[in-house]
Amino acid sequence: MVDLWDGLVQAFWLVVTLDAALVEISARSLRVTLSALAIASVIAMPLAAFLAVKRFRYRRAVIALLNALMGLPPVVVGLLVYILLSRSGPFGVLGLLFTPTAMVIAQVTIIVPLVASIAHQSLRDLWHEYHDLLISMNVSQGQKMRTLLWDARRALLTAALAGFGRAIGEVGAIMIVGGNIDHATRVLTTAIALETGKGDFALALALGFVLIGLAIAVNLAIHSLSRTEREGRW
């Protein structure tokens, strides 16, 4: 009990004093995750808008595939990215394995289906409201998509925050493709796993506090945006 209390006190002190290792790892986590989120959003949101306004033969199959990929195990994603980026893989010549870029690629792969699925649900509902108006105006598919994306921006931000929450807490794929290298690819989740194994509970708890703080902030933001969206519709 005393050891646990001492660990909590030390962890709190590391957070308050902005310990250099803690700040470095947290900053790298945010940099990797925000980069992945930006790329994933550029891919997922136009895809969600396209699926909302365009009717084609395999549309339902694509939507079902996106929903299925939401549950894709991150470790499997990490393994696939590892194979692609390894020396014997098709992209091994790029030398991206065990770099932050490889971690970004893995996170993008994980969160694109999640962001696209959540965004599609919101855009699909909005398209039902706007369908007759936009059809009567005889606008192009691109204009329809841009209109939906702009008017659903709060809902899309909620989808992006959900993607951020999924990515920032990911450990399996990041460990495989990043290697948890000190001062290079070590992020919050992999550092927590490492420090816990070493018995350095103070730093592990401090990193955990930061991760919990980020998760709470994201959930509060999603709740606030969702409530604002509901009130705006009334």
N, C-alpha and C positions, 0 to 999 in steps of 0.2 A: 504493500500500500504506500509506503514511504517512497519507494523507487518510482512508482507511478506519479505520485504528487510532485516529486522532484523533476520528473520528465515533463510534466505539464507546465511547471513554473519555467523551466529552461526553454521550452518551446514557445511559451508566451513572450519570454524575453527576446528570443531570436526574432520573433515577428515585430515586436515593438522597436527593437534597435535596428531593424532592416539588415539582418545578417547578410554578408556579401554572397555566400553560397546560396542562401534562400532567394535573394533577389535575382541572382543569375539564372537559377533554375526556373523560377516563376516567369521571368521575362522571356526565356526561351520557349516555355510552354505557350505563353500567349502569342508569341511571334509565329510559331509553327501553326497553332490552331487558327488564329485569325487569317493567316495566309491560306490555309486549307479552306476555311469558311468562305473567303472571298472568291476563290476559284470554283468551289462547289456551287455557290449561289449563282455565278455567271452561267454555269451549266444547267443547274436544276430549275431555276425559275423560268427561263424561256421555254424549257422543255415542258414544264407544268402548264404554262400558258398555251403552248401549241396543242397539248393533249386536251385542254379545255375547249378550244374553239374549232379544232380540226377533226373531222370525221373521216376515218380511213379504215381499211379492212381489219388490220391487226391492232387497232387502238385499245380494245379491252385487254388484249393479251399483253400489251406493253404496260398498261396500268397495273395489271395483276403481277407482272414481273417486278415492277418497282416496289409494290407492296410486299412481295416476297423477299426482295433483297434487303428490306429494312431489317430483317432478322438474320442477315448473313453474319456468321460468327467472325468477329474481328481477327481472330488468330488465322482463319482461313484466308482472309484478305491479306494479312501480313505474309503468309506463306506464298501466295500467288505473286505479290509484288516482289518478294525476295527472289523468286525464281526468275522473274522478268529482268530484274536488275543485277542478278549475280553475274559473275564472269562468263559463265557458260550460257547465260540467257541472251535474248535478242537485244537487250539494251545495256548489256554489261560493259560495252565499250565507253559508255558515258561516265562510268565511275560514280554512280549516284548512291550505291548501297552504303549504308552506315553514315548517311549525311542527313541534315535536316530536310533536304529536298525529298529524299525517300520517305521520310515521315509524313511530309505534306501530301505526297502521292497516296499513301495508305489512308490517311484521314479523308482525303477527297473521295476516294473510292467508297469509304464507309458511309459518309454522310450525304452524298448526292441522292441516293434513293430516299432517305429520310426527308430531306428538305423538299425534294420534288413531290413526294406523296402528300406531305402536309400542305404545301403550296397549291397542289392540284385540287385538293378538297375545297379550299377557300375560293380559288379561281373558278371552279366548276359552279359553285353556288352563285357567284357574282355573274357568271356568264348566263345563267338562267334569267337573271334580272335584266341584263343588258341585251339579250339576244335579239329581240324584236327591234329595238332602237338601232342597234348597230347594223342589222341587216337592212333596215329601211334606209339608212344613210349610205348604203352601198360602199362601205369602206373596205380596204384590203385586209388580208389576214394579218399582216404585220401591224396595221393600225389597231385592229381588234386586240391583238396581244398586248401592244403597248398601253392601250386604254385600261385593260384588265390589270396589268402589272402596276400601273400608277394608282388606280383607285383602290387596289387591294394591298397597298404598301404596308399598312400596319399588320395585316395578317401575314404578309410575307416576312416581315421583321420577326414575327413570332416563330415562323418556320426556321428562319436563320438562327434564332436564339436556341431553338431545340437542337439544331445541328451543332451549334457551339457546345452545348451541354454534353452532347454525345461524344464529341471529339476530345474535349478537354479531359474527360475521365477515362479515355481509352488507354489501355496498357499493353494488351497482347500483341497487336500488329506493330505498335511503336517499338516494343522491345525487340521484335524480330528484325525489322528493317533498319532500326536506328542503332541497335547494339548497346544502348545505355552508356555511351562513352562520356567520361567526365570532361566538362568544358566544351563539349561538341554536340552530343545528342541526348544528354540527360535531361529529362523533363519531370514534371511533378509526379506523375504516376509511377514511372520507372524508378525515380529516386526514392519514393516512399517504400517500394518493394525492396530496393537494395538496402536502405538504411535500417529497415525493420529486420532484415536478415542479418545485418551486422550487429544489431543490438543497440544502435544509436537512436533510441526512441525520441530523444529531444528534437532532433532535426526531422525525423519522420513525422512526428506530431505537428511540428511547425508547418511542414509542407502540407500535411493533412488539413490544418486550419485554413491555409490559403485556398486549397482545392474546395473545401466545404464553403468558404466564403464566396468563391466564384459560382459554385452551384446554386447557392441561396440567392445570389444577386440575379442570376439568369432566370431562376424560377419566379422570383418576384417581378422581374421585368415582363416575363411571359404573362403572368397573372394580370398585371396592370394593363398591358396592351390588349389582352383579351377582353377585359372589362370595358376598356375604352371603346373597343370595336363594337361590343354589344350595345353600349349606350349610344354610340353614333348611329346605329341602325334604327333606333327608336325615334 
